[in-house]
Amino acid sequence: MKIAVTGKGGSGKTVVAGTLARALGRSGHRVLAIDADVNPMLGISLGLGPEANERLVAARQALDAGELDHQPTAEGVVAAFGADAPDGVRLVVVNRIEHYGPGCPCCGLNPEGLVEDLDGAGRVIVCDLEAGLGTVSRLRPGQLDLVLVVAEPTAKSIEVARRAARLAQSRGRVLVLANRIRDAADLEDVRAALPEHEVLPIPEDEVITRADREGVAPIDLDPAAPGVECLKAVASHLVSKPVGI
C-alpha cells in the first residue's frame, strides 16, 4: 500500500506522517517512510531525534561530494541511505543533489519516481511530500493507493487542501485529515470546503505541540494523548479500507 501525505506548510503533515508510520509499524505492518520535503524533518517525528535525522540528510550530501557509492536500484537507495526508526519503520530521505548523474537512480532521485519504483506489496509506504502542490501535480494516476490531505481550520490551509484534493483525485483515493480541531465549528469549516471527501478530525493537542518543540515523537512522549490516539485510529482505518478505489 502506498500513501502520500500532503498539505500546506505548517499544517502538521510531517507529524501526521510520522505518527501514522509509527502506529502502523507498532500494529505489525512493515513500514517504509519516505521524507520528500525540501526541509526534511520526518525523522524527528518518527523518534530518531535531530542528530540521526541530520545524518540521513548528510548521507545525500556525501553522495553529492563523491564520498559514497551510488545505488542502481530504488531498493538499493533505501538500504544504503535509509535508517531504522522505532517500531520497525525504515526511513529514507529523498532530496535532490547538486552534482547528479543523468539516469542514476540515487542521483536524480525524486519522490514520485521512488514511490513508483518501490513495491508496495507486503508493506505500507508512507511518503511525506513537500508542502504545497508541486509533488502532487507531478504524480501520475495509479502511483498511489491513498493521498492524505492535511488541513488546519484556516482559510489558507483549507484552500491548499482543496486544490491538493482536486489534483489528487486521479492519483488515488483521497482522505482529508482536519488537523488541530478545537471545536465543531473548526471541523465544519473544513468539511464545508471539501464536501465530496471523507474528513476525519484530529484534535488540537498540547502533547503534539510539546513534542514538536522538544524534537521528539508524539507517540513516545504520550501514546495516550488525544491527538495521538486519533492518529492511531486513522492508521487502523487506512489499512481496513480497500485500496485503489
RAGIVEN-V483637 format. One line per field, one symbol per residue. ss: DSSP state (H for helix, E for strand, C for the rest). psi: psi as a letter, one per 40 degrees, with the letter a starting at -180 (. if undefined). burial: 1 if it has 24 or more other ideal C-beta (glycine too) atoms within 12 Angstrom, else 0. A space follows every 50 residues. Layout:
ss = ???
psi = ???
burial = ???
This chain:
ss = CEEEEEECCCCCHHHHHHHHHHHHHHCCCCEEEEECCCCCCHHHHHCCCH HHHHHHHHHHHHHHCCCCCCCCCHHHHHHHHEEECHHHEEEEECCCCCCC CCCCCCCCCCHHHHHHHCCCCCCEEEEECCCCCHHHHHCCCCCCCEEEEE EECCHHHHHHHHHHHHHHCCCCEEEEEEEEECCHHHHHHHHHHCCCCEEE EEECCHHHHHHHHHCCCHHHHCCCCHHHHHHHHHHHHHHHCCCCC
psi = hhhihiiiheeeddddddddddddddeeihhhhhheidgheddddeedid ddddddddddddddeeeiiiheidddddddeiihiifehhhhhgiiidgi hhehdecfhidddddddiheheihhhhhiiiaeddddeiihedidhhhhh hifidddddddddddddededaihhhhhifhdaddddddddddfdeihhh ihihhddddddddefihddddgeeidddddddddddddeeiiif.
burial = 11111111101111111111111111101111111110011111111110 01100110110011000001100100110111101111111111111000 00001111111111111101001111111111101101100011111111 11110011111111111110111111111110000110111011001111 111010110011001111111010101101110110011000000
